């Protein structure tokens, strides 16, 4: 594995936790419901069919927030024109925090810690997995249209990361949308695009990848469960999002269990996850201090969860106009 490929893989491990990207879940059967927050709101109705937006107000400042789900089908049809009035007159577009990772950091990490990515010599991933995880993983990689050689030398966490990436590729799903489209629209309208902070990630990546394999395997099991749900529910969740049906989005969506497992296994990962939400809340709070309009793109998970972005902002006296469910 080349250092540049490791950089992409390392970022894919914690970026969804740190920057708020989540994976869809089905209507709950044996799984617990997502713990959605409860914020007193005034209903705001969008004009025309399109994704839901939330309006934050305090004093003379306002921020319109587009909540996103992901990954979403690359061929999803959604009304981009519905965002034009949202962007009109905005002074800035705010994007979630991003990890501070560069090629040199990744290359040095790979040079000194490459053994954390591989099985010990002579061992293979699937041979080391207990049943029923071995059979479940084989079924999940079939969904991703990959054979066992693809993951043979991976540790459980590297296999979990690779499985999620392979599944999004096999199912033609995009983690970049709709952020990429909104960012392109903002730049075309000469609206300044700003990240709501950054954070150091490589030390946390090393800590997580250094976990013993017996502690990594439960997270692989969660990635396998996520893969099945993603294969079934990515499109229904995205279609509900495209129509602005928040109740339907909540019925089909929750945050990925893989990343929940990682944050439970590593205090560093949990701390960075909390830092990411804090940076979003701080960025929106700062934007509301200046009169005028801003727009933000935020994952629905951190936006709506209990003690998430909206609940924390409500506690700071922000008025929240909520889309009808």
C-alpha positions in Angstrom: 0.0 0.0 0.0 1.5 3.4 -1.0 1.5 6.2 1.5 -1.0 8.2 -0.6 -3.4 5.3 -0.5 -2.8 5.0 3.3 -3.6 8.7 3.7 -7.0 8.2 2.0 -7.7 5.0 4.1 -6.7 6.7 7.4 -8.9 9.7 6.7 -11.8 7.3 5.9 -11.5 5.7 9.3 -12.3 8.7 11.5 -13.5 11.4 9.1 -17.2 10.3 9.3 -17.0 10.6 13.1 -15.0 13.8 13.2 -16.8 15.7 10.4 -20.3 14.3 10.9 -20.9 12.0 8.0 -23.2 9.1 8.8 -24.6 5.9 7.2 -28.2 5.1 6.7 -30.1 2.5 8.8 -33.4 0.7 8.0 -36.7 1.0 9.8 -35.8 -0.4 13.2 -36.6 -4.0 13.9 -34.2 -5.4 16.5 -31.9 -2.4 16.5 -32.5 0.5 18.9 -33.8 3.8 17.5 -31.5 6.7 17.0 -31.7 9.0 20.0 -33.1 12.1 18.2 -33.0 15.4 20.2 -36.1 17.4 21.1 -35.9 21.1 20.4 -38.9 23.5 20.6 -39.2 24.9 17.1 -41.3 27.1 14.8 -42.2 25.4 11.6 -40.8 26.9 8.4 -42.1 25.7 5.1 -39.7 25.5 2.1 -40.9 26.6 -1.3 -41.2 23.7 -3.7 -40.0 20.2 -3.4 -36.4 19.8 -2.1 -34.2 18.9 0.8 -35.2 20.2 4.3 -33.5 23.2 5.8 -33.4 24.6 9.3 -33.2 28.4 10.0 -31.2 29.6 13.1 -31.8 33.1 14.3 -30.4 35.3 17.0 -30.3 39.1 16.9 -29.6 40.2 13.4 -27.8 37.1 12.4 -29.3 34.0 10.7 -27.9 30.7 9.4 -29.8 28.4 7.1 -28.7 24.8 7.6 -28.9 22.0 5.1 -29.0 18.7 6.9 -27.4 15.8 4.9 -27.5 12.0 4.8 -24.9 9.9 3.3 -23.8 8.1 1.4 -26.3 8.8 -1.3 -26.8 7.3 -4.8 -24.8 9.1 -7.4 -27.9 9.0 -9.7 -30.2 10.5 -7.1 -32.5 13.1 -8.6 -33.1 16.0 -6.3 -34.2 19.6 -6.8 -31.0 21.7 -6.7 -32.9 24.8 -7.6 -34.6 24.7 -4.2 -31.3 25.8 -2.7 -30.9 28.9 -4.8 -33.1 31.1 -2.6 -31.4 29.6 0.5 -28.0 30.7 -0.9 -29.2 34.0 -2.3 -27.7 36.9 -0.3 -25.5 34.7 1.9 -22.2 36.1 2.9 -20.6 32.6 3.6 -21.1 28.9 3.3 -20.0 27.0 6.4 -18.7 23.4 6.0 -18.0 20.9 8.8 -14.6 20.7 10.4 -11.9 18.6 8.6 -8.9 16.7 9.8 -5.5 18.2 9.3 -3.7 15.5 7.3 -1.0 16.0 4.7 1.0 13.6 2.5 4.2 14.0 4.6 2.4 13.0 7.8 0.8 10.0 6.2 4.0 8.9 4.5 5.9 9.0 7.8 3.1 7.2 9.6 3.1 4.5 7.0 6.9 4.2 7.2 6.9 3.7 11.0 3.5 2.1 11.6 2.7 0.1 8.5 2.6 -3.1 10.6 -0.6 -1.8 12.2 -2.3 -2.2 8.9 -1.4 -5.8 8.2 -1.9 -9.3 9.7 1.2 -11.0 11.1 3.2 -12.9 8.5 1.5 -16.2 7.6 -2.0 -15.2 9.0 -5.0 -14.1 7.0 -8.0 -12.1 8.1 -10.9 -14.6 7.6 -8.9 -17.5 9.0 -8.6 -15.6 12.3 -12.3 -14.6 12.5 -14.6 -16.6 14.7 -18.0 -17.8 13.6 -20.5 -16.4 12.9 -18.4 -13.3 12.1 -16.5 -15.1 9.4 -19.7 -16.0 7.5 -21.2 -12.6 8.1 -18.1 -10.9 6.7 -18.1 -13.2 3.7 -21.7 -12.2 3.0 -20.9 -8.5 3.4 -17.9 -8.6 1.0 -20.2 -10.3 -1.5 -22.4 -7.3 -1.3 -19.3 -5.2 -2.0 -18.5 -7.6 -4.9 -15.1 -8.5 -3.5 -13.4 -11.8 -2.8 -11.5 -12.8 0.3 -8.1 -12.0 -1.3 -9.0 -8.3 -1.2 -8.9 -8.3 2.6 -6.5 -11.2 3.3 -3.7 -9.2 4.9 -5.9 -6.6 6.6 -6.4 -6.2 10.3 -10.1 -6.2 11.4 -10.3 -2.4 11.5 -8.6 -1.9 8.1 -10.9 -4.5 6.7 -13.9 -2.6 8.2 -12.7 0.6 6.6 -12.1 -1.0 3.2 -15.4 -2.8 3.3 -17.3 0.4 3.7 -15.4 2.1 0.8 -15.8 -1.0 -1.4 -19.5 -1.1 -0.8 -20.0 2.6 -1.6 -18.1 2.0 -4.9 -20.0 -1.2 -5.7 -23.4 0.5 -5.1 -22.4 3.7 -6.8 -22.9 5.7 -3.6 -21.2 9.1 -3.0 -20.1 10.5 0.3 -19.2 13.8 -1.3 -22.8 14.8 -2.2 -24.6 17.0 -1.7 -21.8 19.0 -0.1 -19.9 19.1 -3.4 -22.9 20.5 -5.3 -23.7 23.1 -2.7 -20.1 24.2 -2.5 -20.0 24.5 -6.3 -23.2 26.6 -6.3 -21.8 28.9 -3.6 -18.6 29.5 -5.5 -20.5 30.2 -8.7 -22.4 32.8 -6.7 -19.2 34.2 -5.3 -20.1 33.2 -1.7 -17.1 32.6 0.6 -16.7 28.9 1.6 -15.3 28.3 5.1 -14.5 25.3 7.2 -15.7 25.4 10.8 -12.3 24.4 12.1 -9.8 21.6 11.8 -8.1 19.1 14.1 -5.0 16.8 14.3 -6.0 13.3 13.5 -2.9 11.1 12.9 -2.1 10.3 16.6 -5.7 9.2 17.1 -5.6 7.0 14.0 -2.5 5.3 15.4 -4.1 4.7 18.8 -7.2 3.2 17.1 -5.2 1.0 14.7 -2.9 -0.2 17.6 -5.9 -1.8 19.4 -5.4 -5.6 19.8 -7.2 -7.6 17.2 -9.7 -9.1 19.7 -10.8 -5.5 20.5 -11.0 -4.6 16.8 -13.2 -7.6 15.8 -16.4 -6.2 17.4 -16.0 -3.1 15.3 -15.6 -5.2 12.2 -18.9 -6.9 13.2 -20.5 -3.5 13.3 -19.1 -2.6 9.9 -20.6 -5.8 8.5 -24.0 -4.9 10.0 -23.7 -1.4 8.6 -22.9 -2.8 5.2 -26.1 -4.8 5.1 -28.2 -1.9 6.1 -26.4 0.5 3.7 -27.1 -1.9 0.8 -30.8 -2.0 1.6 -31.4 1.5 2.9 -29.1 4.1 1.3 -31.6 4.8 -1.5 -34.8 5.0 0.6 -33.0 7.3 3.1 -31.6 9.6 0.3 -35.0 9.7 -1.5 -36.7 10.8 1.7 -34.0 13.4 2.1 -34.5 14.7 -1.4 -38.2 15.2 -0.8 -37.6 16.9 2.6 -39.6 14.2 4.5 -37.8 14.4 7.8 -40.0 11.8 9.5 -39.1 9.3 6.8 -35.4 10.2 7.0 -35.5 9.5 10.8 -37.2 6.2 10.1 -34.5 5.0 7.8 -31.4 6.6 9.3 -29.0 6.5 12.2 -25.3 7.0 12.7 -23.0 4.2 11.8 -22.4 1.6 14.4 -18.8 1.1 13.3 -17.8 4.6 14.3 -19.8 4.3 17.5 -17.7 1.2 18.2 -14.5 3.0 17.5 -15.3 5.9 19.8 -16.3 3.5 22.5 -13.0 1.7 22.2 -10.8 4.8 22.1 -11.0 7.8 24.4 -9.0 9.8 21.9 -11.5 9.1 19.1 -14.4 9.9 21.4 -12.7 13.2 22.4 -12.2 14.2 18.8 -15.8 13.3 17.9 -16.9 15.6 20.7 -14.5 18.3 19.5 -16.0 18.2 16.1 -19.5 18.9 17.4 -18.1 21.6 19.6 -16.4 23.2 16.6 -19.7 23.1 14.6 -21.6 24.7 17.5 -18.9 27.3 17.9 -18.8 28.1 14.2 -22.6 28.6 14.0 -22.7 30.6 17.2 -20.0 32.9 15.8 -21.8 33.3 12.5 -25.0 34.4 14.4 -23.0 37.2 16.0 -22.8 39.1 12.7 -25.9 40.6 11.1 -26.7 38.9 7.8 -27.2 35.5 6.4 -24.9 32.4 6.3 -25.6 28.9 5.1 -24.2 25.7 6.5 -24.0 22.0 5.5 -24.1 19.6 8.4 -24.8 15.9 8.7 -28.3 15.1 10.2 -26.8 12.9 12.8 -24.8 15.5 14.8 -27.4 18.1 13.9 -30.4 16.4 15.4 -29.1 13.8 17.9 -29.6 14.3 21.6 -27.2 16.9 22.9 -26.3 17.6 19.3 -25.9 20.8 17.5 -29.5 22.1 17.6 -30.0 21.2 21.3 -26.7 23.0 22.2 -27.6 26.1 20.2 -31.1 26.2 21.7 -29.5 26.3 25.1 -27.5 29.3 23.9 -30.7 31.2 23.1 -30.9 30.6 19.4 -34.3 30.4 17.8 -34.7 27.4 15.5 -37.2 27.3 12.7 -37.6 23.7 11.9 -39.0 22.1 8.6 -42.3 20.3 8.9 -41.9 16.6 9.3 
